[in-house]
């Protein structure tokens, strides 16, 4: 797993964990809508589920789902780095951006979720 802190804490670059199978239906239980990650440098993994969904893991047991405003992850592979850009804010939330293969993706939603079914 690749992780690099960029822009003095404003962005975190992560490689995919490849935990989700392509094309498998995903089901999520939302714990908190419009969530935020207070310290983005604590993100330990990111996984592109499909062209418009990215799952982030913080520590061992905190999971977040970012739904992208557009299918921004098209043509990305499991090894494509994913960056989190807080846009100068101390926390990462729905106002931030996910950067996949150089594409800056706005978020439609950002929720804290239970551990995804694909990982049980």
N, CA, C and O atoms as a GROMACS GRO file, in nm:
protein
  480
    1UNK      N    1   0.086  -0.118   0.000
    1UNK     CA    2   0.000   0.000   0.000
    1UNK      C    3   0.090   0.123   0.000
    1UNK      O    4   0.184   0.132   0.078
    2UNK      N    5   0.060   0.216  -0.086
    2UNK     CA    6   0.132   0.342  -0.097
    2UNK      C    7   0.056   0.448  -0.022
    2UNK      O    8  -0.065   0.463  -0.040
    3UNK      N    9   0.126   0.524   0.063
    3UNK     CA   10   0.062   0.635   0.132
    3UNK      C   11   0.165   0.746   0.142
    3UNK      O   12   0.275   0.725   0.193
    4UNK      N   13   0.129   0.864   0.093
    4UNK     CA   14   0.218   0.979   0.100
    4UNK      C   15   0.138   1.101   0.139
    4UNK      O   16   0.031   1.125   0.084
    5UNK      N   17   0.189   1.177   0.233
    5UNK     CA   18   0.122   1.299   0.274
    5UNK      C   19   0.169   1.411   0.182
    5UNK      O   20   0.289   1.433   0.166
    6UNK      N   21   0.074   1.481   0.120
    6UNK     CA   22   0.105   1.585   0.024
    6UNK      C   23   0.048   1.718   0.070
    6UNK      O   24  -0.049   1.721   0.145
    7UNK      N   25   0.107   1.827   0.027
    7UNK     CA   26   0.057   1.961   0.053
    7UNK      C   27   0.038   1.989   0.202
    7UNK      O   28  -0.062   2.049   0.242
    8UNK      N   29   0.132   1.945   0.284
    8UNK     CA   30   0.126   1.974   0.426
    8UNK      C   31   0.000   1.924   0.493
    8UNK      O   32  -0.058   1.994   0.577
    9UNK      N   33  -0.045   1.806   0.458
    9UNK     CA   34  -0.164   1.750   0.520
    9UNK      C   35  -0.290   1.776   0.440
    9UNK      O   36  -0.398   1.732   0.481
   10UNK      N   37  -0.281   1.846   0.329
   10UNK     CA   38  -0.400   1.877   0.251
   10UNK      C   39  -0.443   1.761   0.162
   10UNK      O   40  -0.559   1.756   0.120
   11UNK      N   41  -0.353   1.670   0.133
   11UNK     CA   42  -0.390   1.557   0.048
   11UNK      C   43  -0.316   1.432   0.094
   11UNK      O   44  -0.203   1.440   0.140
   12UNK      N   45  -0.380   1.319   0.080
   12UNK     CA   46  -0.320   1.192   0.113
   12UNK      C   47  -0.331   1.105  -0.011
   12UNK      O   48  -0.438   1.097  -0.071
   13UNK      N   49  -0.223   1.041  -0.050
   13UNK     CA   50  -0.223   0.957  -0.169
   13UNK      C   51  -0.222   0.811  -0.124
   13UNK      O   52  -0.136   0.771  -0.046
   14UNK      N   53  -0.316   0.733  -0.172
   14UNK     CA   54  -0.330   0.595  -0.129
   14UNK      C   55  -0.346   0.504  -0.249
   14UNK      O   56  -0.403   0.542  -0.350
   15UNK      N   57  -0.295   0.385  -0.236
   15UNK     CA   58  -0.320   0.284  -0.338
   15UNK      C   59  -0.441   0.202  -0.295
   15UNK      O   60  -0.472   0.193  -0.176
   16UNK      N   61  -0.508   0.145  -0.390
   16UNK     CA   62  -0.628   0.066  -0.363
   16UNK      C   63  -0.594  -0.058  -0.283
   16UNK      O   64  -0.486  -0.116  -0.298
   17UNK      N   65  -0.686  -0.099  -0.197
   17UNK     CA   66  -0.669  -0.222  -0.120
   17UNK      C   67  -0.718  -0.344  -0.198
   17UNK      O   68  -0.693  -0.458  -0.157
   18UNK      N   69  -0.788  -0.322  -0.307
   18UNK     CA   70  -0.841  -0.429  -0.392
   18UNK      C   71  -0.931  -0.524  -0.314
   18UNK      O   72  -0.931  -0.645  -0.339
   19UNK      N   73  -1.006  -0.471  -0.219
   19UNK     CA   74  -1.091  -0.554  -0.134
   19UNK      C   75  -1.225  -0.587  -0.197
   19UNK      O   76  -1.292  -0.680  -0.153
   20UNK      N   77  -1.265  -0.514  -0.298
   20UNK     CA   78  -1.397  -0.532  -0.358
   20UNK      C   79  -1.382  -0.594  -0.495
   20UNK      O   80  -1.293  -0.558  -0.571
   21UNK      N   81  -1.470  -0.686  -0.527
   21UNK     CA   82  -1.469  -0.749  -0.658
   21UNK      C   83  -1.544  -0.661  -0.756
   21UNK      O   84  -1.651  -0.609  -0.725
   22UNK      N   85  -1.489  -0.644  -0.874
   22UNK     CA   86  -1.555  -0.566  -0.978
   22UNK      C   87  -1.690  -0.627  -1.009
   22UNK      O   88  -1.703  -0.749  -1.022
   23UNK      N   89  -1.788  -0.542  -1.020
   23UNK     CA   90  -1.919  -0.587  -1.061
   23UNK      C   91  -2.003  -0.648  -0.950
   23UNK      O   92  -2.120  -0.679  -0.971
   24UNK      N   93  -1.945  -0.667  -0.831
   24UNK     CA   94  -2.025  -0.725  -0.723
   24UNK      C   95  -2.114  -0.617  -0.663
   24UNK      O   96  -2.069  -0.504  -0.643
   25UNK      N   97  -2.240  -0.650  -0.635
   25UNK     CA   98  -2.329  -0.550  -0.576
   25UNK      C   99  -2.284  -0.517  -0.434
   25UNK      O  100  -2.258  -0.607  -0.354
   26UNK      N  101  -2.275  -0.391  -0.404
   26UNK     CA  102  -2.232  -0.348  -0.271
   26UNK      C  103  -2.352  -0.296  -0.194
   26UNK      O  104  -2.440  -0.231  -0.250
   27UNK      N  105  -2.355  -0.325  -0.064
   27UNK     CA  106  -2.460  -0.279   0.023
   27UNK      C  107  -2.392  -0.212   0.141
   27UNK      O  108  -2.298  -0.266   0.200
   28UNK      N  109  -2.440  -0.094   0.177
   28UNK     CA  110  -2.378  -0.018   0.284
   28UNK      C  111  -2.482   0.023   0.386
   28UNK      O  112  -2.594   0.058   0.351
   29UNK      N  113  -2.444   0.017   0.512
   29UNK     CA  114  -2.528   0.066   0.620
   29UNK      C  115  -2.465   0.197   0.667
   29UNK      O  116  -2.354   0.198   0.719
   30UNK      N  117  -2.538   0.306   0.647
   30UNK     CA  118  -2.487   0.439   0.683
   30UNK      C  119  -2.502   0.461   0.833
   30UNK      O  120  -2.611   0.447   0.888
   31UNK      N  121  -2.392   0.496   0.897
   31UNK     CA  122  -2.391   0.528   1.039
   31UNK      C  123  -2.410   0.677   1.059
   31UNK      O  124  -2.481   0.721   1.150
   32UNK      N  125  -2.344   0.756   0.973
   32UNK     CA  126  -2.350   0.902   0.984
   32UNK      C  127  -2.348   0.964   0.844
   32UNK      O  128  -2.254   0.942   0.768
   33UNK      N  129  -2.452   1.039   0.812
   33UNK     CA  130  -2.455   1.110   0.684
   33UNK      C  131  -2.373   1.237   0.695
   33UNK      O  132  -2.358   1.292   0.804
   34UNK      N  133  -2.322   1.284   0.584
   34UNK     CA  134  -2.240   1.406   0.579
   34UNK      C  135  -2.132   1.403   0.686
   34UNK      O  136  -2.117   1.497   0.765
   35UNK      N  137  -2.057   1.295   0.687
   35UNK     CA  138  -1.950   1.274   0.785
   35UNK      C  139  -1.825   1.353   0.747
   35UNK      O  140  -1.818   1.413   0.640
   36UNK      N  141  -1.728   1.352   0.836
   36UNK     CA  142  -1.597   1.411   0.805
   36UNK      C  143  -1.489   1.330   0.875
   36UNK      O  144  -1.514   1.265   0.976
   37UNK      N  145  -1.371   1.336   0.819
   37UNK     CA  146  -1.253   1.274   0.880
   37UNK      C  147  -1.169   1.389   0.933
   37UNK      O  148  -1.114   1.468   0.856
   38UNK      N  149  -1.159   1.399   1.066
   38UNK     CA  150  -1.092   1.513   1.129
   38UNK      C  151  -0.944   1.520   1.092
   38UNK      O  152  -0.890   1.630   1.076
   39UNK      N  153  -0.880   1.407   1.079
   39UNK     CA  154  -0.737   1.404   1.047
   39UNK      C  155  -0.716   1.316   0.924
   39UNK      O  156  -0.700   1.195   0.936
   40UNK      N  157  -0.717   1.376   0.805
   40UNK     CA  158  -0.707   1.297   0.682
   40UNK      C  159  -0.580   1.212   0.673
   40UNK      O  160  -0.578   1.113   0.600
   41UNK      N  161  -0.476   1.250   0.746
   41UNK     CA  162  -0.354   1.170   0.740
   41UNK      C  163  -0.370   1.036   0.812
   41UNK      O  164  -0.278   0.954   0.808
   42UNK      N  165  -0.485   1.013   0.877
   42UNK     CA  166  -0.511   0.883   0.941
   42UNK      C  167  -0.581   0.785   0.847
   42UNK      O  168  -0.609   0.672   0.887
   43UNK      N  169  -0.608   0.827   0.725
   43UNK     CA  170  -0.668   0.735   0.627
   43UNK      C  171  -0.564   0.628   0.596
   43UNK      O  172  -0.452   0.659   0.553
   44UNK      N  173  -0.602   0.502   0.617
   44UNK     CA  174  -0.505   0.394   0.598
   44UNK      C  175  -0.524   0.317   0.468
   44UNK      O  176  -0.433   0.247   0.424
   45UNK      N  177  -0.640   0.329   0.405
   45UNK     CA  178  -0.664   0.258   0.279
   45UNK      C  179  -0.777   0.325   0.202
   45UNK      O  180  -0.863   0.391   0.259
   46UNK      N  181  -0.774   0.305   0.072
   46UNK     CA  182  -0.881   0.354  -0.016
   46UNK      C  183  -0.904   0.248  -0.123
   46UNK      O  184  -0.810   0.184  -0.170
   47UNK      N  185  -1.030   0.232  -0.160
   47UNK     CA  186  -1.062   0.134  -0.262
   47UNK      C  187  -1.170   0.186  -0.354
   47UNK      O  188  -1.276   0.229  -0.309
   48UNK      N  189  -1.143   0.184  -0.483
   48UNK     CA  190  -1.241   0.224  -0.583
   48UNK      C  191  -1.335   0.106  -0.605
   48UNK      O  192  -1.293   0.002  -0.655
   49UNK      N  193  -1.461   0.123  -0.567
   49UNK     CA  194  -1.560   0.018  -0.582
   49UNK      C  195  -1.612   0.014  -0.725
   49UNK      O  196  -1.626  -0.093  -0.784
   50UNK      N  197  -1.641   0.131  -0.780
   50UNK     CA  198  -1.686   0.143  -0.918
   50UNK      C  199  -1.648   0.283  -0.966
   50UNK      O  200  -1.572   0.353  -0.899
   51UNK      N  201  -1.701   0.324  -1.080
   51UNK     CA  202  -1.662   0.453  -1.139
   51UNK      C  203  -1.703   0.574  -1.057
   51UNK      O  204  -1.652   0.684  -1.080
   52UNK      N  205  -1.794   0.556  -0.962
   52UNK     CA  206  -1.840   0.672  -0.885
   52UNK      C  207  -1.844   0.650  -0.733
   52UNK      O  208  -1.908   0.727  -0.661
   53UNK      N  209  -1.777   0.545  -0.684
   53UNK     CA  210  -1.775   0.518  -0.541
   53UNK      C  211  -1.634   0.480  -0.495
   53UNK      O  212  -1.568   0.396  -0.556
   54UNK      N  213  -1.590   0.544  -0.386
   54UNK     CA  214  -1.462   0.511  -0.324
   54UNK      C  215  -1.489   0.487  -0.177
   54UNK      O  216  -1.560   0.563  -0.112
   55UNK      N  217  -1.430   0.379  -0.123
   55UNK     CA  218  -1.441   0.348   0.019
   55UNK      C  219  -1.306   0.379   0.084
   55UNK      O  220  -1.201   0.339   0.034
   56UNK      N  221  -1.310   0.450   0.197
   56UNK     CA  222  -1.190   0.483   0.273
   56UNK      C  223  -1.195   0.411   0.407
   56UNK      O  224  -1.302   0.398   0.468
   57UNK      N  225  -1.080   0.365   0.453
   57UNK     CA  226  -1.068   0.307   0.587
   57UNK      C  227  -0.979   0.398   0.670
   57UNK      O  228  -0.872   0.440   0.624
   58UNK      N  229  -1.023   0.427   0.790
   58UNK     CA  230  -0.945   0.505   0.886
   58UNK      C  231  -0.919   0.414   1.004
   58UNK      O  232  -1.012   0.366   1.067
   59UNK      N  233  -0.792   0.392   1.034
   59UNK     CA  234  -0.759   0.299   1.141
   59UNK      C  235  -0.805   0.159   1.105
   59UNK      O  236  -0.807   0.122   0.987
   60UNK      N  237  -0.841   0.080   1.206
   60UNK     CA  238  -0.880  -0.058   1.180
   60UNK      C  239  -1.028  -0.076   1.150
   60UNK      O  240  -1.066  -0.168   1.078
   61UNK      N  241  -1.113   0.012   1.204
   61UNK     CA  242  -1.256  -0.015   1.195
   61UNK      C  243  -1.346   0.102   1.162
   61UNK      O  244  -1.465   0.097   1.191
   62UNK      N  245  -1.296   0.206   1.103
   62UNK     CA  246  -1.382   0.318   1.063
   62UNK      C  247  -1.382   0.322   0.910
   62UNK      O  248  -1.277   0.328   0.847
   63UNK      N  249  -1.502   0.320   0.853
   63UNK     CA  250  -1.519   0.312   0.708
   63UNK      C  251  -1.602   0.430   0.659
   63UNK      O  252  -1.697   0.472   0.725
   64UNK      N  253  -1.565   0.483   0.545
   64UNK     CA  254  -1.635   0.597   0.486
   64UNK      C  255  -1.658   0.570   0.338
   64UNK      O  256  -1.574   0.510   0.271
   65UNK      N  257  -1.773   0.613   0.289
   65UNK     CA  258  -1.806   0.599   0.147
   65UNK      C  259  -1.815   0.736   0.084
   65UNK      O  260  -1.892   0.821   0.130
   66UNK      N  261  -1.737   0.759  -0.020
   66UNK     CA  262  -1.745   0.882  -0.098
   66UNK      C  263  -1.816   0.848  -0.228
   66UNK      O  264  -1.769   0.765  -0.306
   67UNK      N  265  -1.930   0.913  -0.252
   67UNK     CA  266  -1.998   0.899  -0.379
   67UNK      C  267  -1.960   1.020  -0.463
   67UNK      O  268  -1.986   1.134  -0.425
   68UNK      N  269  -1.898   0.994  -0.576
   68UNK     CA  270  -1.847   1.100  -0.661
   68UNK      C  271  -1.960   1.163  -0.743
   68UNK      O  272  -2.054   1.094  -0.782
   69UNK      N  273  -1.948   1.292  -0.768
   69UNK     CA  274  -2.052   1.365  -0.841
   69UNK      C  275  -2.062   1.320  -0.987
   69UNK      O  276  -2.166   1.338  -1.051
   70UNK      N  277  -1.955   1.264  -1.040
   70UNK     CA  278  -1.954   1.214  -1.178
   70UNK      C  279  -1.875   1.083  -1.177
   70UNK      O  280  -1.799   1.058  -1.084
   71UNK      N  281  -1.892   1.000  -1.279
   71UNK     CA  282  -1.814   0.876  -1.285
   71UNK      C  283  -1.667   0.906  -1.314
   71UNK      O  284  -1.618   0.883  -1.425
   72UNK      N  285  -1.601   0.955  -1.216
   72UNK     CA  286  -1.466   1.008  -1.229
   72UNK      C  287  -1.357   0.901  -1.233
   72UNK      O  288  -1.246   0.927  -1.279
   73UNK      N  289  -1.387   0.782  -1.185
   73UNK     CA  290  -1.285   0.679  -1.173
   73UNK      C  291  -1.278   0.588  -1.295
   73UNK      O  292  -1.211   0.484  -1.291
   74UNK      N  293  -1.347   0.625  -1.403
   74UNK     CA  294  -1.344   0.539  -1.521
   74UNK      C  295  -1.200   0.522  -1.570
   74UNK      O  296  -1.119   0.614  -1.562
   75UNK      N  297  -1.171   0.406  -1.620
   75UNK     CA  298  -1.040   0.368  -1.670
   75UNK      C  299  -0.935   0.353  -1.561
   75UNK      O  300  -0.820   0.323  -1.592
   76UNK      N  301  -0.970   0.374  -1.435
   76UNK     CA  302  -0.875   0.353  -1.327
   76UNK      C  303  -0.863   0.204  -1.300
   76UNK      O  304  -0.958   0.128  -1.320
   77UNK      N  305  -0.746   0.162  -1.256
   77UNK     CA  306  -0.724   0.023  -1.219
   77UNK      C  307  -0.710   0.013  -1.067
   77UNK      O  308  -0.710   0.115  -0.998
   78UNK      N  309  -0.699  -0.105  -1.017
   78UNK     CA  310  -0.681  -0.125  -0.872
   78UNK      C  311  -0.550  -0.063  -0.822
   78UNK      O  312  -0.537  -0.035  -0.702
   79UNK      N  313  -0.455  -0.041  -0.910
   79UNK     CA  314  -0.327   0.016  -0.869
   79UNK      C  315  -0.319   0.167  -0.889
   79UNK      O  316  -0.217   0.228  -0.856
   80UNK      N  317  -0.426   0.228  -0.941
   80UNK     CA  318  -0.426   0.372  -0.961
   80UNK      C  319  -0.432   0.442  -0.826
   80UNK      O  320  -0.523   0.417  -0.747
   81UNK      N  321  -0.334   0.529  -0.797
   81UNK     CA  322  -0.336   0.600  -0.669
   81UNK      C  323  -0.460   0.690  -0.656
   81UNK      O  324  -0.509   0.746  -0.753
   82UNK      N  325  -0.507   0.700  -0.534
   82UNK     CA  326  -0.621   0.786  -0.502
   82UNK      C  327  -0.574   0.892  -0.406
   82UNK      O  328  -0.515   0.860  -0.302
   83UNK      N  329  -0.598   1.018  -0.438
   83UNK     CA  330  -0.561   1.128  -0.351
   83UNK      C  331  -0.685   1.188  -0.287
   83UNK      O  332  -0.792   1.190  -0.347
   84UNK      N  333  -0.668   1.236  -0.166
   84UNK     CA  334  -0.773   1.306  -0.095
   84UNK      C  335  -0.727   1.450  -0.080
   84UNK      O  336  -0.623   1.476  -0.019
   85UNK      N  337  -0.802   1.543  -0.134
   85UNK     CA  338  -0.767   1.684  -0.127
   85UNK      C  339  -0.870   1.756  -0.039
   85UNK      O  340  -0.989   1.759  -0.072
   86UNK      N  341  -0.824   1.812   0.072
   86UNK     CA  342  -0.914   1.880   0.165
   86UNK      C  343  -0.946   2.023   0.122
   86UNK      O  344  -1.026   2.090   0.187
   87UNK      N  345  -0.884   2.068   0.015
   87UNK     CA  346  -0.903   2.205  -0.036
   87UNK      C  347  -0.868   2.309   0.070
   87UNK      O  348  -0.936   2.410   0.084
   88UNK      N  349  -0.758   2.282   0.145
   88UNK     CA  350  -0.708   2.377   0.243
   88UNK      C  351  -0.774   2.370   0.379
   88UNK      O  352  -0.738   2.446   0.469
   89UNK      N  353  -0.869   2.282   0.396
   89UNK     CA  354  -0.938   2.269   0.526
   89UNK      C  355  -0.867   2.162   0.609
   89UNK      O  356  -0.800   2.074   0.554
   90UNK      N  357  -0.883   2.168   0.741
   90UNK     CA  358  -0.815   2.069   0.825
   90UNK      C  359  -0.877   1.930   0.818
   90UNK      O  360  -0.808   1.831   0.843
   91UNK      N  361  -1.005   1.919   0.786
   91UNK     CA  362  -1.074   1.790   0.780
   91UNK      C  363  -1.114   1.758   0.637
   91UNK      O  364  -1.120   1.846   0.552
   92UNK      N  365  -1.143   1.629   0.611
   92UNK     CA  366  -1.193   1.588   0.481
   92UNK      C  367  -1.341   1.558   0.495
   92UNK      O  368  -1.383   1.480   0.581
   93UNK      N  369  -1.421   1.622   0.410
   93UNK     CA  370  -1.566   1.603   0.411
   93UNK      C  371  -1.618   1.619   0.269
   93UNK      O  372  -1.541   1.616   0.174
   94UNK      N  373  -1.748   1.637   0.255
   94UNK     CA  374  -1.811   1.644   0.124
   94UNK      C  375  -1.762   1.764   0.041
   94UNK      O  376  -1.782   1.766  -0.080
   95UNK      N  377  -1.701   1.862   0.103
   95UNK     CA  378  -1.648   1.977   0.029
   95UNK      C  379  -1.511   1.949  -0.032
   95UNK      O  380  -1.462   2.027  -0.113
   96UNK      N  381  -1.449   1.836   0.007
   96UNK     CA  382  -1.318   1.800  -0.047
   96UNK      C  383  -1.328   1.742  -0.187
   96UNK      O  384  -1.436   1.739  -0.248
   97UNK      N  385  -1.217   1.696  -0.235
   97UNK     CA  386  -1.210   1.635  -0.367
   97UNK      C  387  -1.132   1.504  -0.358
   97UNK      O  388  -1.040   1.491  -0.277
   98UNK      N  389  -1.170   1.409  -0.441
   98UNK     CA  390  -1.094   1.286  -0.457
   98UNK      C  391  -1.027   1.298  -0.594
   98UNK      O  392  -1.092   1.331  -0.693
   99UNK      N  393  -0.897   1.272  -0.597
   99UNK     CA  394  -0.822   1.282  -0.722
   99UNK      C  395  -0.781   1.141  -0.762
   99UNK      O  396  -0.708   1.072  -0.691
  100UNK      N  397  -0.830   1.099  -0.879
  100UNK     CA  398  -0.802   0.966  -0.930
  100UNK      C  399  -0.740   0.980  -1.068
  100UNK      O  400  -0.803   1.030  -1.161
  101UNK      N  401  -0.616   0.936  -1.079
  101UNK     CA  402  -0.544   0.942  -1.206
  101UNK      C  403  -0.544   1.085  -1.263
  101UNK      O  404  -0.560   1.105  -1.383
  102UNK      N  405  -0.525   1.182  -1.175
  102UNK     CA  406  -0.518   1.322  -1.216
  102UNK      C  407  -0.652   1.392  -1.231
  102UNK      O  408  -0.656   1.513  -1.251
  103UNK      N  409  -0.761   1.317  -1.222
  103UNK     CA  410  -0.895   1.377  -1.233
  103UNK      C  411  -0.944   1.420  -1.097
  103UNK      O  412  -0.949   1.339  -1.004
  104UNK      N  413  -0.982   1.547  -1.082
  104UNK     CA  414  -1.036   1.600  -0.957
  104UNK      C  415  -1.186   1.575  -0.955
  104UNK      O  416  -1.260   1.624  -1.040
  105UNK      N  417  -1.229   1.498  -0.857
  105UNK     CA  418  -1.369   1.455  -0.850
  105UNK      C  419  -1.440   1.520  -0.732
  105UNK      O  420  -1.399   1.502  -0.617
  106UNK      N  421  -1.544   1.595  -0.761
  106UNK     CA  422  -1.628   1.650  -0.654
  106UNK      C  423  -1.709   1.536  -0.593
  106UNK      O  424  -1.732   1.434  -0.658
  107UNK      N  425  -1.750   1.554  -0.468
  107UNK     CA  426  -1.828   1.453  -0.400
  107UNK      C  427  -1.977   1.487  -0.400
  107UNK      O  428  -2.014   1.602  -0.380
  108UNK      N  429  -2.059   1.388  -0.423
  108UNK     CA  430  -2.204   1.402  -0.411
  108UNK      C  431  -2.244   1.377  -0.266
  108UNK      O  432  -2.336   1.442  -0.215
  109UNK      N  433  -2.176   1.282  -0.200
  109UNK     CA  434  -2.201   1.255  -0.059
  109UNK      C  435  -2.077   1.193   0.003
  109UNK      O  436  -1.992   1.138  -0.067
  110UNK      N  437  -2.068   1.204   0.136
  110UNK     CA  438  -1.958   1.144   0.211
  110UNK      C  439  -2.014   1.098   0.344
  110UNK      O  440  -2.047   1.179   0.430
  111UNK      N  441  -2.026   0.966   0.361
  111UNK     CA  442  -2.091   0.909   0.477
  111UNK      C  443  -2.000   0.811   0.549
  111UNK      O  444  -1.918   0.743   0.488
  112UNK      N  445  -2.016   0.805   0.682
  112UNK     CA  446  -1.951   0.700   0.759
  112UNK      C  447  -2.042   0.578   0.749
  112UNK      O  448  -2.164   0.589   0.765
  113UNK      N  449  -1.983   0.462   0.723
  113UNK     CA  450  -2.060   0.340   0.704
  113UNK      C  451  -2.008   0.229   0.796
  113UNK      O  452  -1.897   0.237   0.848
  114UNK      N  453  -2.090   0.125   0.813
  114UNK     CA  454  -2.042   0.005   0.879
  114UNK      C  455  -1.946  -0.065   0.786
  114UNK      O  456  -1.941  -0.035   0.666
  115UNK      N  457  -1.869  -0.156   0.840
  115UNK     CA  458  -1.776  -0.232   0.758
  115UNK      C  459  -1.851  -0.288   0.637
  115UNK      O  460  -1.953  -0.355   0.653
  116UNK      N  461  -1.802  -0.263   0.516
  116UNK     CA  462  -1.873  -0.309   0.395
  116UNK      C  463  -1.888  -0.461   0.393
  116UNK      O  464  -1.799  -0.535   0.437
  117UNK      N  465  -2.001  -0.507   0.341
  117UNK     CA  466  -2.032  -0.650   0.334
  117UNK      C  467  -1.923  -0.730   0.265
  117UNK      O  468  -1.894  -0.843   0.304
  118UNK      N  469  -1.862  -0.673   0.162
  118UNK     CA  470  -1.760  -0.745   0.086
  118UNK      C  471  -1.640  -0.782   0.172
  118UNK      O  472  -1.559  -0.866   0.133
  119UNK      N  473  -1.628  -0.720   0.290
  119UNK     CA  474  -1.512  -0.747   0.376
  119UNK      C  475  -1.545  -0.837   0.494
  119UNK      O  476  -1.456  -0.868   0.573
  120UNK      N  477  -1.670  -0.880   0.507
  120UNK     CA  478  -1.709  -0.968   0.620
  120UNK      C  479  -1.662  -1.108   0.596
  120UNK      O  480  -1.685  -1.196   0.679
   0.00000   0.00000   0.00000
